[in-house]
Amino acid sequence: MKSARKLMQRRAQRVRRRLKKNSNGRARLSVFRSSKNISVQIIDDATGTTVVSASTLEDKKVKGSDVAAAKRIGKLIAERAKDAKVEDVVFDRGPYLYHGRVKALAESAREAGLKF
C-alpha cells in the first residue's frame, strides 16, 4: 500500500498533466496549503520560472492559514500579477479539493481581476 504522501503526489501530477495539456500557453496559478500557512505562485511553464508569488509568511497583516488569510493572499497575488502584466492563468489546485481555503483564495483572486 502506498503512503498518503505518495498518493497526494500522484494526484497533484494528474491534475498538473491535465492542466498543461489544456493551458494553451497560459501561466499556472499553483496553490500550496499547510496547516499553518498558505502560499501561491504564478508559474510560466514554457520557461519554467516563477513570475510572482505570495504567502502568509511574508505578509505581516495576515497570520495563519484560515479562510480570511486565503482571501487576503488571493487579492495580493492578483495585484502582483497585474503589475507583472499577467491577466489570464490556469488554476492549479494541486492535490487539494476545491473547497474551503483553496476556494476562498481562487474567488478572491477572480474578484481582484485574474481570469481563469
Secondary structure, DSSP 8 states (H G I E B T S, - for coil): ---HHHHHHHHHHHHHHHHHHH-TT-EEEEEEE-SS-EEEEEEETTTTEEEEEEETTT-SS--SSSHHHHHHHHHHHHHHHHHTT--BEEEE-TTS-SSTHHHHHHHHHHHTT-B-
